[in-house]
Amino acid sequence: MYISGGVTPVLRGARMELHAIDVSHAAALYEIWTHPAVGRWLEAPPLASPADAEQLIGLLLQMSREEESLRWSIVLPDGRIIGSCGYNQWQLAGAYRGEIGCELSPDCWGQGYMREALELILDFGFRTMGLNRIEALCHPGNTRAAGLFSALGFLQEGLLRQYRHTGTGFQDAVLFALLRSDRPISRLGI
């Protein structure tokens, strides 16, 4: 059974690396998380400053140490952080299931970066963590995320009515899932 021990490994792709999220990434991630085109889809409380982003990252790191989540920053070869992705949660015993989430800087949309990043974490989830099912949730209006999950082979399984409570009230979520048996051994040639 997979145990992270609070360590989030570096994952390497063709055009990027995924590094464990770190408080030193707070300023860059704050800019992404608070961008109007990104922030509207996040299910986290609004961030007022980079210090709030540092606190959120601290919480994510604590969750990693407690075997509850894994979060990576998406880093280009020049060191620029363009987003984040990871496992919001996972459960091995009795389920072998995980849930992913992701955010990308709008100036990088449409260039295949998030697809590459998610390919890396999907392979990690199926091969290293031993997951059988990976889920993704998105707001019904987030057609970009829905299209990305579909392109990665996820199937839309349904609408979770009033699934989340946010500052604007209860919100629905669309559930997507990908099974190990739905996916070739590796799309990355690993």
RAKATA-V117547 format. One line per field, one symbol per residue. phi: phi as a letter, one per 40 degrees, with the letter a starting at -180 (. if undefined). burial: + if it has 24 or more other C-alpha atoms within 12 Angstrom, else -. A space follows every 10 residues. Layout:
phi: ???
burial: ???
This chain:
phi: .cbcggbbcc bbbcbabbbd dacccdcccd cccccdcbdc cccbccccad cccccccdcc ccccccgbab bbccbcdcgc cbiaaiccaa acdgafbbbb aaabddcbcg bgccccccdc ccdccccccg cbbbbabacd cccccdcccc cchcbcbibc cfcbbbcchc bcaccbabcd ccbddaccgc
burial: ---+--+++- +++--+++++ +++-++++++ ++++---++- ++++--+--- --+++++--+ +-++--++++ ++++++---- ++++++++++ +----+++++ +++++----- --++++++++ ++++++--++ ++++++++++ ---+++-++- -+++++---- ---------- -+++++++++ --+-------
